[in-house]
């Protein structure tokens, strides 16, 4: 088994938090949320799973956005 990073697409992120694309857009631009910046490849956004999980565990993560992954 390798230690390769797993990346989440925008669709996966929307499903994870049960939010719209516009909400993700707003979260990205709100500095108080400290939402992880995506990696952009061929004009598509990908979020490293390890960074997303760290953000969820942070005090400003899910507690602030009031969203819980299912």
N, C-alpha and C positions, 0 to 999 in steps of 0.2 A: 504494500500500500504506500502511496506517495503522500507527501505533505503539500499538495497543491491547494491553493485558495479556491473556495467556491464563491461564485458571483451570482447575485440575484438581479434579474431583469426588472424593468419598471412594472411589468405585469405581476411578477412575483411579489414585489414590494407592495403594490396596491392590494393584492390578495392577502398578504401577511397582516396588514393593518386594517383591511376592509375600508379603504379610503379611495377617493378618486385621484386621477392624475393631477388635477388642480391642487388638491391638498398636498400631494408630494411636492409640487412646484412651490407652494407656499412654505412648507417646512424647510425646503432647501434655502430659501431666501430669508428666513427668520433667524437672525444670529442668536437670539436668546434660547432657541431650541438645541443649538449645537448639533444639528442633524448632519450625519456623515455626508461628505461630498462624494458623488459618484465618480467612477472611472469612465471616461468617454472613449468609446472605440467605434469608429465609423459612424459618428454622430448618434450613437445609442448609449444610454446610461446603464452602468452596471455597478452595484454596490457590493463590496466584499462582505461576505457573511460574518466574518470575525469582527469587523468594524461595526456592523449593524447590531450584533449581539452585545458588544461592549456598550454601544449607545443605549440600548434598551435597559441595560443594568444601571446606567448612570442616573443620578438624581434628576437631571433635566430631560432624560429620555422619555420613556413611556408615561411616567408620572405626570409630566407636563402636558403631553399631547392627549392624555386620557384614552389612549388606544392600547389594547392588549392583543398580542398575537394569539391565534387559536391553534 
